[in-house]
Amino acid sequence: MPGTGADLASAVYPDPGLRRRRAHLYPSSFAPRLVGAAAPTAAARALYPDPGLAKRRAHLRPTFFAPATIIADAVVSPSTPAGVGVLAMSVQDEATVTFSWLTDLKKGWSGKEQRIAILTAPRQRLQFTAQLSDALQRTMLSQLAAFTVSGSQFQLALPYEDVAIVSVVGKTVTTSSLAYSDWAVLGQRVAVVAPDGAIGAATIQSVVGSAIALDVDLSATVARPGARIMPLVLVYLEPQQRLSRYAANLGEWELVARVASLRFGASTAVGVGAAVTTYASPDPTTGLVTVMPVWDRGNALEVAEQPLYSGAELQDLGARVGELGRYAAVDWERHIRIESSARSDWQWFKRFLDTIRGQQVTFLLPTGRPDLAPLANVGVTLTVAGTDYYTAWLGSLAHRRIRATLPDGSIAYRTIVDAAPQSGNTDIELGIALPSRPTRVEFLETVRLASDDVEVTWRANTFEAELVARVVQQ
């Protein structure tokens, strides 16, 4: 017997309170129906005239649309803490930057090496010397006495990374160029130093071309044409700071600090605007193609030391003296120096160091000597005078590549596949033929740095560094 709408609802929802709660949760529920029960009454049909419409409404209703929201210009937060103060030093006298990697190196009797990278991003040690007036010395001594004892952090400006400001409009400063600036990234803290030495600090909000938008307006204080903008890095001062006092109203502070952050802002780029030359050649033993960086900046040393280490061990047995050989090939040391005031060279040097990472990665270094005297060039065969290469150098894996200077002055790198004596000279088989007979041929030695520490000295706007490399049988 068909029941009423109330009876039907009571059968499905025996608890009126539960029915109300479920009705609240399912405002467009299907029409209640018991299995085997008669069709709904007129009252039920009045509540749910179209089950299909109810289903469509149930499909649409769970989606809600919030009112439109206007998003204001976002403010980029600084990538490092503020520290307890900002220090800006001059490099007119001298500044030293030391990059330090960490490598576990094992060298075998054959001259081959196993190098394990422990620290792939360099630690940086900064050393500046600043002269202080009486007023400035009072201020600095008070800050050092108050904050260094607790190991506080400071923001230190890097004057050797500075860029000149040519115009200022509100919070936006336009520089001479940012083509060679690693630090021009969002969130990087910067210092703006006016020509009179006044300092202002800000955070980069955006970079477009050579223009930098800051989070604060410094145009009324320090930002003006002729001012300089430079990055700030978070540093810890070393426990011992050398402070001295002259007799005539002048003090001196030799600041020594360790950089806490390894990169600028959120960027991992090093040497922006520069490129390191590479040479791809097959490995002399495995045949696998290896891409190696090439040092192509010459050598600024007037006299470049090139010591030899035979590895032989002298034996004094009392009655006689002997010597025992240990290495399969002679070991060599190379001294190289770079000096430049060009920002492009500084960027290249940083990128090169970031590529080789101290002792971790080998690179190719020209000897700077006319090691081979070319006589003829036919196809892949280069004929050189004498048999020295065949008898002395062919067995060294570090001397299987050459740097050839062609008649038009261009440079070509080639790999030596084999060599054989021929009528008092040597025929050298190259992996790829040279376009013409070269005017000069020097070895392109496989080397690595002899130390994980690289010290760079700045004097005014010129940097210099002297490196020591060791030849590697690889």
C-alpha positions as CSV (number, residue, x, y, z in Angstrom):
1,M,0.0,0.0,0.0
2,P,1.5,3.4,-1.0
3,G,2.5,5.4,2.0
4,T,2.3,9.2,2.5
5,G,5.3,11.5,1.9
6,A,5.7,11.8,5.7
7,D,5.7,8.0,6.2
8,L,8.2,7.6,3.4
9,A,10.5,10.2,4.9
10,S,10.2,8.7,8.4
11,A,11.2,5.3,7.0
12,V,14.4,6.7,5.4
13,Y,15.2,9.2,8.2
14,P,13.8,7.8,11.5
15,D,15.5,10.5,13.5
16,P,14.1,14.0,12.6
17,G,17.3,15.7,13.8
18,L,19.4,13.4,11.7
19,R,17.1,14.1,8.7
20,R,17.6,17.9,9.2
21,R,21.3,17.6,9.4
22,R,21.6,15.4,6.3
23,A,19.2,17.8,4.5
24,H,21.7,20.5,5.4
25,L,24.6,18.6,4.0
26,Y,22.8,17.5,0.9
27,P,20.6,20.4,-0.2
28,S,19.9,18.8,-3.6
29,S,19.6,15.2,-2.6
30,F,17.8,12.7,-4.8
31,A,14.1,12.0,-4.0
32,P,13.9,9.3,-1.2
33,R,12.7,6.0,-2.4
34,L,12.5,2.6,-0.8
35,V,13.3,-0.5,-2.8
36,G,10.1,-2.2,-3.8
37,A,8.0,0.8,-2.5
38,A,5.3,2.5,-4.6
39,A,5.9,5.7,-6.5
40,P,6.3,8.9,-4.5
41,T,3.3,10.8,-3.5
42,A,2.3,14.2,-4.9
43,A,4.0,15.8,-1.9
44,A,7.3,14.1,-2.7
45,R,7.0,15.1,-6.4
46,A,6.3,18.7,-5.4
47,L,9.6,18.7,-3.4
48,Y,11.6,17.1,-6.2
49,P,9.8,17.8,-9.5
50,D,12.7,16.9,-11.7
51,P,15.3,14.3,-10.5
52,G,17.6,15.1,-13.4
53,L,17.6,18.8,-12.5
54,A,18.4,17.9,-8.9
55,K,21.4,15.9,-10.1
56,R,22.6,18.8,-12.3
57,R,22.3,21.2,-9.4
58,A,24.1,18.8,-7.1
59,H,26.9,18.8,-9.6
60,L,27.1,22.5,-9.9
61,R,26.6,23.6,-6.3
62,P,29.8,22.4,-4.6
63,T,31.8,25.0,-6.7
64,F,32.1,28.4,-5.0
65,F,33.6,31.6,-6.5
66,A,35.4,34.0,-4.3
67,P,35.2,37.7,-5.1
68,A,38.1,39.2,-7.3
69,T,41.2,40.1,-5.3
70,I,43.6,42.8,-6.4
71,I,47.2,41.7,-5.7
72,A,49.6,44.6,-4.9
73,D,53.2,44.7,-6.1
74,A,55.1,41.9,-4.2
75,V,58.1,42.9,-2.0
76,V,61.1,40.6,-2.4
77,S,62.6,39.6,0.9
78,P,66.3,39.8,1.4
79,S,68.1,36.5,0.9
80,T,70.3,36.9,4.0
81,P,69.7,38.3,7.5
82,A,70.4,41.9,8.1
83,G,73.3,41.4,10.6
84,V,74.2,43.9,13.2
85,G,75.7,46.5,10.9
86,V,77.0,47.3,7.4
87,L,80.8,47.6,6.8
88,A,82.1,49.2,3.6
89,M,85.9,49.1,3.1
90,S,88.0,50.6,0.3
91,V,90.5,48.6,-1.8
92,Q,92.7,51.6,-2.5
93,D,95.5,50.0,-0.5
94,E,94.9,46.3,-0.8
95,A,92.2,43.6,-0.4
96,T,92.7,39.9,-0.4
97,V,90.1,37.3,-1.3
98,T,90.9,33.6,-0.7
99,F,88.8,30.8,-2.2
100,S,89.1,27.4,-0.6
101,W,87.9,24.1,-1.8
102,L,88.5,20.7,-0.1
103,T,89.8,17.6,-2.0
104,D,91.0,14.2,-0.9
105,L,93.8,13.3,-3.3
106,K,95.6,10.0,-3.7
107,K,98.5,9.8,-6.1
108,G,99.9,6.4,-7.4
109,W,103.4,5.4,-8.5
110,S,102.2,5.6,-12.1
111,G,101.5,9.3,-11.7
112,K,97.8,8.7,-12.0
113,E,95.6,10.2,-9.3
114,Q,92.3,9.7,-7.6
115,R,90.6,12.9,-6.5
116,I,87.5,13.0,-4.3
117,A,85.6,16.2,-4.0
118,I,84.7,17.0,-0.4
119,L,83.8,20.7,-0.7
120,T,82.6,21.7,-4.2
121,A,81.5,25.3,-3.3
122,P,84.4,27.4,-2.0
123,R,84.7,29.0,1.4
124,Q,85.7,32.6,1.1
125,R,88.1,34.6,3.4
126,L,88.2,38.3,3.0
127,Q,90.9,40.6,4.2
128,F,90.8,44.4,4.0
129,T,93.0,47.2,5.5
130,A,91.2,50.4,6.4
131,Q,92.5,53.6,7.9
132,L,90.2,55.2,10.6
133,S,89.8,58.7,11.7
134,D,89.4,59.4,15.4
135,A,85.6,59.7,15.2
136,L,85.3,56.6,13.0
137,Q,87.7,54.6,15.2
138,R,85.6,55.5,18.3
139,T,82.4,54.2,16.5
140,M,84.0,51.1,15.1
141,L,85.7,50.1,18.4
142,S,82.4,50.5,20.2
143,Q,80.6,48.3,17.7
144,L,83.3,45.6,17.8
145,A,83.3,45.6,21.6
146,A,79.5,45.3,21.7
147,F,78.9,42.7,19.0
148,T,81.9,40.5,18.3
149,V,82.0,38.8,21.6
150,S,78.7,37.1,20.8
151,G,79.7,36.1,17.3
152,S,77.3,38.4,15.6
153,Q,77.1,38.6,11.8
154,F,77.9,41.7,9.8
155,Q,77.0,42.8,6.2
156,L,80.2,43.5,4.3
157,A,80.3,45.4,1.0
158,L,82.5,44.0,-1.8
159,P,84.0,47.1,-3.5
160,Y,85.8,45.1,-6.2
161,E,82.3,44.1,-7.5
162,D,81.0,47.6,-7.6
163,V,79.2,49.3,-10.5
164,A,78.8,53.0,-11.2
165,I,75.4,54.7,-11.0
166,V,74.6,57.0,-13.9
167,S,71.0,58.1,-13.1
168,V,68.4,57.7,-10.3
169,V,64.6,58.0,-10.4
170,G,63.0,57.2,-7.1
171,K,63.8,53.7,-6.1
172,T,65.3,52.8,-9.4
173,V,69.0,53.3,-10.1
174,T,70.5,52.9,-13.6
175,T,74.1,51.6,-13.7
176,S,76.8,51.8,-16.4
177,S,76.4,48.1,-17.1
178,L,75.4,44.8,-15.3
179,A,76.8,42.6,-18.0
180,Y,79.5,41.3,-15.7
181,S,77.7,41.3,-12.4
182,D,76.9,38.0,-10.6
183,W,75.1,39.8,-7.8
184,A,72.3,41.6,-9.7
185,V,69.6,39.2,-8.7
186,L,66.3,39.5,-6.7
187,G,66.7,39.5,-2.9
188,Q,70.4,40.4,-2.9
189,R,71.3,43.0,-0.3
190,V,73.3,45.9,-1.8
191,A,75.2,49.0,-0.5
192,V,75.0,52.3,-2.2
193,V,78.1,54.4,-1.5
194,A,78.0,58.1,-2.3
195,P,81.1,60.0,-3.5
196,D,81.5,61.5,0.0
197,G,81.6,58.0,1.6
198,A,78.0,58.0,3.0
199,I,76.4,54.5,2.8
200,G,72.9,53.3,2.3
201,A,71.6,49.7,2.3
202,A,68.7,48.2,0.3
203,T,67.4,45.0,-1.3
204,I,67.1,44.4,-5.0
205,Q,63.4,44.0,-6.1
206,S,63.9,43.7,-9.8
207,V,66.6,44.0,-12.5
208,V,65.8,45.1,-16.1
209,G,68.8,45.7,-18.4
210,S,71.2,47.9,-16.5
211,A,68.5,49.3,-14.1
212,I,68.0,48.0,-10.6
213,A,64.8,48.6,-8.6
214,L,65.4,48.8,-4.8
215,D,63.0,48.4,-1.9
216,V,63.8,51.9,-0.5
217,D,64.3,55.3,-2.0
218,L,67.9,56.4,-1.4
219,S,67.8,59.3,-3.9
220,A,67.6,61.9,-1.2
221,T,70.7,60.5,0.7
222,V,73.3,58.5,-1.2
223,A,71.9,57.3,-4.6
224,R,73.0,59.9,-7.2
225,P,75.1,59.9,-10.4
226,G,78.7,59.1,-9.5
227,A,77.8,56.9,-6.6
228,R,78.6,53.2,-6.6
229,I,76.4,50.2,-5.9
230,M,77.9,46.9,-4.7
231,P,76.8,43.6,-3.2
232,L,76.6,43.0,0.5
233,V,77.6,39.5,1.9
234,L,77.0,38.2,5.3
235,V,80.2,37.6,7.2
236,Y,81.6,36.5,10.5
237,L,84.6,38.3,11.8
238,E,87.6,36.1,12.7
239,P,88.2,36.0,16.5
240,Q,91.4,38.1,16.2
241,Q,91.3,41.5,14.5
242,R,94.4,43.5,14.2
243,L,93.9,47.1,15.3
244,S,96.7,49.7,15.5
245,R,97.1,53.3,16.3
246,Y,99.3,55.9,14.6
247,A,100.8,58.8,16.6
248,A,99.0,61.5,14.5
249,N,95.3,61.1,14.9
250,L,94.9,58.0,12.8
251,G,94.0,54.3,13.4
252,E,94.2,51.2,11.2
253,W,92.0,48.1,11.1
254,E,93.0,44.9,9.3
255,L,89.6,43.3,8.9
256,V,89.6,39.5,8.4
257,A,86.2,37.8,7.9
258,R,84.7,34.6,6.6
259,V,81.8,34.7,4.2
260,A,78.7,33.0,5.6
261,S,76.7,32.7,2.3
262,L,78.4,31.0,-0.7
263,R,76.4,32.6,-3.4
264,F,74.7,35.9,-4.3
265,G,71.0,35.9,-3.5
266,A,69.2,32.8,-4.8
267,S,71.5,32.6,-7.9
268,T,74.0,29.9,-8.4
269,A,75.6,31.7,-11.4
270,V,79.4,32.4,-11.2
271,G,81.2,34.5,-13.8
272,V,78.2,36.0,-15.5
273,G,79.1,37.3,-19.0
274,A,82.2,35.1,-19.3
275,A,82.9,31.8,-21.0
276,V,85.6,29.2,-20.4
277,T,87.2,27.6,-23.5
278,T,86.9,23.9,-23.6
279,Y,88.5,21.2,-25.8
280,A,86.9,17.8,-26.4
281,S,89.3,15.0,-27.2
282,P,89.5,11.3,-26.9
283,D,91.2,10.0,-23.8
284,P,94.7,8.5,-24.7
285,T,94.0,5.2,-22.9
286,T,90.2,4.7,-23.0
287,G,89.3,6.5,-26.2
288,L,86.3,8.1,-24.5
289,V,85.8,11.8,-25.4
290,T,86.6,14.1,-22.5
291,V,85.7,17.8,-22.4
292,M,88.4,19.7,-20.6
293,P,88.7,23.4,-19.7
294,V,91.6,25.3,-21.3
295,W,93.6,28.1,-19.7
296,D,93.9,30.5,-22.5
297,R,94.7,33.8,-20.7
298,G,98.5,33.5,-21.1
299,N,101.0,33.9,-18.3
300,A,101.8,37.3,-16.7
301,L,105.0,36.0,-15.1
302,E,108.2,37.3,-16.7
303,V,110.0,34.2,-15.5
304,A,107.7,31.2,-15.1
305,E,109.1,28.4,-12.9
306,Q,108.7,24.9,-14.3
307,P,110.4,22.5,-11.7
308,L,110.8,18.8,-12.4
309,Y,110.1,16.0,-10.0
310,S,111.4,12.7,-11.1
311,G,110.1,10.8,-8.1
312,A,113.4,8.9,-7.8
313,E,114.7,8.1,-4.3
314,L,118.3,8.4,-3.4
315,Q,119.8,5.5,-1.4
316,D,122.9,6.0,0.6
317,L,124.1,2.6,1.7
318,G,127.4,3.8,3.1
319,A,129.7,2.0,0.7
320,R,127.9,3.3,-2.3
321,V,125.1,5.7,-3.3
322,G,122.2,4.6,-5.5
323,E,118.8,5.8,-6.7
324,L,115.5,4.0,-7.2
325,G,112.9,5.2,-9.7
326,R,109.3,5.2,-8.6
327,Y,107.2,7.1,-11.1
328,A,106.3,5.9,-14.6
329,A,106.7,9.4,-15.9
330,V,108.3,12.6,-14.8
331,D,106.2,15.0,-12.7
332,W,106.2,18.7,-13.5
333,E,105.1,21.9,-11.7
334,R,103.9,25.0,-13.5
335,H,103.6,28.5,-12.2
336,I,101.1,30.8,-13.8
337,R,100.0,34.3,-13.0
338,I,97.0,36.4,-14.1
339,E,96.8,40.2,-13.7
340,S,94.1,42.4,-15.1
341,S,91.9,45.5,-14.5
342,A,89.2,44.3,-16.9
343,R,86.0,43.2,-15.3
344,S,85.5,40.6,-18.1
345,D,88.8,39.0,-17.0
346,W,87.7,38.9,-13.4
347,Q,84.4,37.2,-14.4
348,W,86.4,34.7,-16.5
349,F,88.7,33.9,-13.7
350,K,85.8,33.3,-11.3
351,R,84.1,31.0,-13.8
352,F,87.3,29.2,-14.4
353,L,87.9,28.6,-10.7
354,D,84.3,27.5,-10.3
355,T,84.9,25.0,-13.2
356,I,88.0,23.4,-11.9
357,R,87.2,23.7,-8.1
358,G,90.7,23.7,-6.6
359,Q,92.4,20.4,-7.2
360,Q,89.3,18.5,-8.2
361,V,89.2,19.0,-12.0
362,T,92.1,18.8,-14.4
363,F,92.5,21.4,-17.2
364,L,94.7,22.0,-20.2
365,L,97.6,24.4,-19.9
366,P,99.9,25.5,-22.7
367,T,103.6,25.3,-21.8
368,G,104.5,28.6,-23.5
369,R,107.5,26.9,-25.2
370,P,108.0,25.9,-28.8
371,D,108.1,22.2,-27.8
372,L,107.9,20.8,-31.3
373,A,109.5,22.2,-34.5
374,P,107.0,21.5,-37.4
375,L,108.5,20.6,-40.8
376,A,105.5,19.4,-42.8
377,N,101.8,18.8,-42.5
378,V,100.1,16.3,-44.8
379,G,96.6,15.1,-43.9
380,V,96.6,13.9,-40.3
381,T,100.4,13.6,-40.2
382,L,102.4,16.4,-38.7
383,T,106.2,15.9,-39.2
384,V,108.4,17.5,-36.6
385,A,112.2,17.8,-36.3
386,G,114.1,15.2,-34.4
387,T,113.0,12.2,-32.5
388,D,112.6,13.7,-29.0
389,Y,108.9,13.4,-28.9
390,Y,108.9,9.7,-29.8
391,T,111.7,8.8,-27.3
392,A,110.8,11.1,-24.4
393,W,107.2,12.3,-24.5
394,L,105.0,9.8,-26.2
395,G,104.8,7.7,-23.1
396,S,103.5,10.6,-21.0
397,L,99.7,10.7,-21.0
398,A,99.9,14.4,-20.1
399,H,101.6,15.3,-23.4
400,R,99.2,13.8,-25.9
401,R,97.6,17.2,-26.8
402,I,99.1,20.2,-28.6
403,R,98.4,23.9,-29.1
404,A,99.2,24.9,-32.7
405,T,99.6,28.5,-33.9
406,L,98.6,28.7,-37.6
407,P,100.0,31.2,-40.1
408,D,97.0,33.5,-39.9
409,G,97.5,33.7,-36.1
410,S,94.6,31.5,-35.1
411,I,94.9,28.7,-32.6
412,A,94.0,25.1,-33.0
413,Y,94.0,22.3,-30.4
414,R,94.7,18.7,-31.5
415,T,95.1,15.3,-30.0
416,I,98.1,13.0,-30.7
417,V,97.1,9.5,-31.6
418,D,100.5,8.0,-32.3
419,A,104.0,8.8,-33.4
420,A,106.8,7.1,-35.2
421,P,110.4,8.0,-36.1
422,Q,111.0,8.7,-39.8
423,S,114.5,9.5,-41.3
424,G,115.7,11.3,-38.2
425,N,112.4,13.1,-37.6
426,T,109.1,12.1,-36.1
427,D,105.8,11.7,-37.9
428,I,103.0,12.5,-35.5
429,E,99.5,11.2,-36.2
430,L,96.8,13.6,-35.2
431,G,93.1,12.9,-34.5
432,I,92.0,15.7,-36.8
433,A,94.2,17.2,-39.6
434,L,95.5,20.7,-39.3
435,P,94.4,23.1,-42.1
436,S,98.0,24.1,-42.7
437,R,101.5,23.7,-41.4
438,P,101.7,25.5,-38.0
439,T,104.3,28.1,-37.2
440,R,104.5,27.1,-33.6
441,V,103.6,23.9,-31.7
442,E,103.6,23.6,-27.9
443,F,102.3,21.0,-25.5
444,L,98.9,21.3,-24.0
445,E,99.6,19.7,-20.7
446,T,97.0,18.0,-18.5
447,V,97.3,19.7,-15.1
448,R,95.5,20.4,-11.9
449,L,96.0,23.0,-9.2
450,A,98.6,22.1,-6.6
451,S,96.4,23.5,-3.8
452,D,92.7,23.9,-2.9
453,D,93.4,27.5,-1.8
454,V,93.5,30.3,-4.4
455,E,94.4,33.8,-3.1
456,V,93.4,36.9,-5.2
457,T,94.8,40.3,-4.4
458,W,93.1,43.5,-5.3
459,R,94.9,46.9,-5.6
460,A,92.5,49.7,-6.6
461,N,90.7,48.2,-9.7
462,T,93.4,45.6,-10.6
463,F,93.4,42.0,-9.4
464,E,96.2,39.5,-9.5
465,A,96.7,35.8,-8.6
466,E,99.5,33.4,-8.9
467,L,98.7,29.7,-9.2
468,V,100.8,26.6,-9.1
469,A,99.7,23.6,-11.2
470,R,101.0,20.0,-11.3
471,V,101.1,17.9,-14.4
472,V,98.8,14.8,-14.2
473,Q,99.2,11.5,-16.1
474,Q,95.6,11.5,-17.2
